[in-house]
Amino acid sequence: MGRMGKDKINSELIKLGSDPNLHHGSLSDPIYKTSTIIFNDYKSFLDAKKNKFKKPYYGRFGNYSVKRFEELICQIYKSHDAIVTSSGLSAITISLLSFLSRGDEVLITENCYEPVYNFCIKELKKFGIKTFFYKNNNPSFLKKLISNRTKLIYIESPGSLNYEVEDIEEIVKIAKKNKIITVMDNTWATFIGLNPLKWGIDIVIESCTKYFSGHSDNFCGIIACCNEHFKKIKQTAVRLGDFVSAEACFNAIKGMRTLSTRLEKHQENSLKVFNYLETKNFIKEIYFLPDKKNIHHKLWKKYFNLSNGLITFSVEKINKIESFVDHLNFFKIGFSWGGYESLILPLNEIKPSLKNYKNSVYWFRIHIGLESADDLIKDLERGFKNYEKK
């Protein structure tokens, strides 16, 4: 998608992959609920078997609905190949398992999504794979961690809790020099905000569970990559039995049509809420990338076209945590983000890979939804007033 204007993005997303001539005038593809796929003759069976990762062969490998969605992913990321998985996390774990074997080492950003941290220290460890966590934007530290056993560097930028931004160009340069594969989680920005493939990243992951689908009712993950890595990743997905439903693909494509428009509203609302949060003296820190005071602001501007609805902030401990969160109406306590609704999540750690440190403040991550920004601000104000009561 590149750095094009928002109107052009909207137009492309409305038209992309829609072919009414294929489906009796329907704008959308129907949902193909297929496990067994039948073949007209032995020749077509052999052809499908030979191309089983590209053509419908057996439902678990990907039926027509899944293949159509994979074609769309290739178009939006300008990638040679794509794999759709059952969730964002499965897209990550499948990618890691595709390239790591006993005795290998993997470098993971210190700022990673907590389930990725748990997968590395609990599951990869069982297979004799060592994980090292590298510090944000510290090339010398990263280089010290690299050995001849290092096979992969995993990036999440911005991070999903404190939005640290990595210097992708610098990491790619180090990785290519050492012939190390790079994998990046691009969920925060979506394909509209950044295409990491254009910066030299080898494999890009996005959780369609979040902004891509946009309605908090869908699990789906995507992997965009070059032909060189496609077969290895797809084989791993198939061997692990990962399955994505036709409904999940249908919902993701439906969400994709309105993604750009929704992101505009998330950005608009989050800026207003951020400006309100800055007026509160008992709020100690606010992490929000459009904030020019944020230490990652310049790097964010270098790589990304947009912001989103995520803000993380800390609050001085002057009352019980429930005196704030239990008095919110619009902000519901819940995991994930990227849906139309506003959420609040109390946090124990800002970096999941750094456990068991004591917080002198309460930390919260909020996702700003598509409600009226004025209503969201009033909601927070009501919660804060109750929190300030002695």
Backbone hydrogen bonds, N-H to C=O, Kabsch-Sander energy under -0.5 kcal/mol:
donor,donor_aa,acceptor,acceptor_aa,energy
4,M,2,G,-1.0
9,I,5,G,-1.9
10,N,6,K,-2.7
11,S,7,D,-2.3
12,E,8,K,-2.3
13,L,9,I,-2.6
14,I,10,N,-1.8
15,K,11,S,-1.6
16,L,12,E,-2.6
18,S,15,K,-2.1
19,D,17,G,-0.6
22,L,19,D,-1.9
23,H,19,D,-0.6
23,H,20,P,-0.7
25,G,20,P,-2.8
26,S,23,H,-2.1
32,Y,30,P,-0.7
33,K,31,I,-0.8
34,T,32,Y,-1.3
45,F,41,D,-1.9
46,L,42,Y,-2.5
47,D,43,K,-2.3
48,A,44,S,-2.2
49,K,45,F,-2.4
50,K,46,L,-2.3
51,N,47,D,-1.6
52,K,49,K,-1.0
54,K,51,N,-1.9
55,K,51,N,-2.9
59,G,35,S,-3.3
61,F,58,Y,-1.8
62,G,58,Y,-0.8
62,G,59,G,-0.8
67,K,63,N,-2.6
68,R,64,Y,-2.4
69,F,65,S,-1.7
70,E,66,V,-2.5
71,E,67,K,-1.9
72,L,68,R,-1.6
73,I,69,F,-2.2
74,C,70,E,-1.9
75,Q,71,E,-1.6
76,I,72,L,-2.6
77,Y,73,I,-2.3
78,K,74,C,-0.7
79,S,74,C,-1.4
81,D,225,C,-2.4
83,I,223,I,-2.4
85,T,221,G,-3.2
91,A,87,S,-1.6
92,I,88,G,-1.5
93,T,89,L,-2.9
94,I,90,S,-2.5
95,S,91,A,-1.4
96,L,92,I,-2.3
97,L,93,T,-2.6
98,S,94,I,-1.5
99,F,95,S,-0.6
99,F,96,L,-1.1
100,L,96,L,-1.0
103,G,128,G,-2.6
104,D,101,S,-2.5
105,E,149,R,-2.5
106,V,130,K,-2.5
107,L,152,L,-2.6
108,I,106,V,-0.6
108,I,132,F,-2.7
109,T,154,Y,-1.5
110,E,134,Y,-2.6
112,C,109,T,-1.5
116,V,113,Y,-1.3
117,Y,113,Y,-1.6
118,N,114,E,-2.5
119,F,115,P,-2.1
120,C,116,V,-2.2
121,I,117,Y,-2.4
122,K,118,N,-1.9
123,E,118,N,-0.6
123,E,119,F,-1.5
124,L,119,F,-2.3
125,K,120,C,-0.8
126,K,123,E,-0.7
127,F,123,E,-0.7
127,F,124,L,-1.0
128,G,125,K,-1.7
129,I,124,L,-2.0
130,K,104,D,-2.2
130,K,128,G,-0.5
132,F,106,V,-2.5
134,Y,108,I,-2.0
134,Y,132,F,-0.5
138,N,135,K,-1.0
141,F,138,N,-0.5
142,L,138,N,-2.3
143,K,139,P,-2.7
144,K,140,S,-1.6
145,L,141,F,-1.1
145,L,142,L,-0.7
146,I,142,L,-0.8
146,I,143,K,-0.7
150,T,147,S,-1.4
151,K,105,E,-2.7
152,L,105,E,-0.9
153,I,181,I,-2.7
154,Y,107,L,-3.2
155,I,183,V,-3.1
157,S,185,D,-1.2
159,G,164,E,-1.3
163,Y,159,G,-0.6
168,I,166,E,-1.5
171,I,167,D,-2.0
172,V,168,I,-2.8
173,K,169,E,-1.9
174,I,170,E,-2.0
175,A,171,I,-2.7
176,K,172,V,-2.9
177,K,173,K,-1.8
178,N,174,I,-1.4
179,K,176,K,-0.9
180,I,175,A,-2.7
181,I,151,K,-1.9
183,V,153,I,-2.5
184,M,203,I,-2.5
185,D,155,I,-2.8
186,N,184,M,-0.7
186,N,205,I,-3.6
190,T,186,N,-2.1
193,G,189,A,-1.2
194,L,190,T,-1.5
198,K,195,N,-1.6
199,W,196,P,-1.4
200,G,197,L,-1.4
201,I,196,P,-2.0
202,D,182,T,-0.5
203,I,182,T,-1.9
204,V,224,A,-2.7
205,I,184,M,-3.0
206,E,222,I,-1.9
208,C,206,E,-0.8
208,C,220,C,-1.8
209,T,220,C,-1.0
210,K,207,S,-1.0
212,F,207,S,-0.6
213,S,208,C,-1.5
214,G,210,K,-2.9
221,G,85,T,-2.0
222,I,206,E,-2.4
223,I,83,I,-2.3
224,A,204,V,-2.8
225,C,81,D,-2.1
226,C,202,D,-0.6
229,H,226,C,-1.0
230,F,226,C,-1.3
231,K,227,N,-0.8
233,I,229,H,-2.0
234,K,230,F,-3.0
235,Q,231,K,-2.6
236,T,232,K,-1.8
237,A,233,I,-2.4
238,V,234,K,-2.4
239,R,235,Q,-2.8
240,L,236,T,-2.1
241,G,238,V,-1.0
242,D,237,A,-2.1
249,C,245,S,-1.6
250,F,246,A,-2.5
251,N,247,E,-2.8
252,A,248,A,-2.0
253,I,249,C,-2.5
254,K,250,F,-2.1
255,G,251,N,-2.3
256,M,252,A,-2.3
257,R,253,I,-1.3
258,T,254,K,-0.6
258,T,255,G,-1.0
259,L,255,G,-0.6
259,L,256,M,-0.8
262,R,258,T,-2.6
263,L,259,L,-2.7
264,E,260,S,-1.7
265,K,261,T,-1.4
266,H,262,R,-2.5
267,Q,263,L,-2.6
268,E,264,E,-2.3
269,N,265,K,-2.7
270,S,266,H,-2.5
271,L,267,Q,-2.0
272,K,268,E,-1.3
273,V,269,N,-2.3
274,F,270,S,-2.7
275,N,271,L,-2.2
276,Y,272,K,-1.6
277,L,273,V,-2.7
278,E,274,F,-2.0
279,T,276,Y,-1.8
280,K,277,L,-1.7
281,N,279,T,-0.6
283,I,280,K,-1.1
284,K,282,F,-0.6
284,K,314,S,-1.7
285,E,314,S,-0.6
287,Y,312,T,-3.9
288,F,286,I,-0.7
291,D,288,F,-1.9
294,N,291,D,-1.9
297,H,294,N,-1.8
300,W,296,H,-2.6
301,K,297,H,-2.3
302,K,298,K,-1.6
303,Y,299,L,-1.5
304,F,300,W,-2.9
305,N,193,G,-1.9
311,I,366,I,-2.3
312,T,287,Y,-1.9
313,F,364,F,-2.6
314,S,285,E,-2.2
315,V,362,Y,-2.9
316,E,282,F,-3.0
317,K,360,S,-0.7
318,I,316,E,-1.4
323,S,320,K,-1.2
324,F,321,I,-1.4
325,V,321,I,-2.0
326,D,322,E,-1.5
327,H,324,F,-1.4
328,L,325,V,-1.2
332,K,330,F,-0.9
332,K,342,S,-1.7
334,G,344,I,-1.2
343,L,367,H,-1.7
344,I,332,K,-2.4
345,L,365,R,-2.5
347,L,363,W,-2.6
353,S,110,E,-0.8
354,L,351,K,-2.3
355,K,353,S,-0.7
362,Y,315,V,-2.7
363,W,347,L,-0.7
364,F,313,F,-2.6
365,R,345,L,-2.3
366,I,311,I,-3.4
366,I,364,F,-0.5
367,H,343,L,-2.3
368,I,309,G,-3.5
368,I,366,I,-0.6
369,G,367,H,-0.6
370,L,340,Y,-3.2
376,L,372,S,-2.0
377,I,373,A,-2.4
378,K,374,D,-2.3
379,D,375,D,-2.0
380,L,376,L,-2.2
381,E,377,I,-2.6
382,R,378,K,-2.2
383,G,379,D,-2.0
384,F,380,L,-3.0
385,K,381,E,-2.4
386,N,382,R,-1.7
387,Y,383,G,-1.9
388,E,384,F,-1.9
389,K,386,N,-0.9
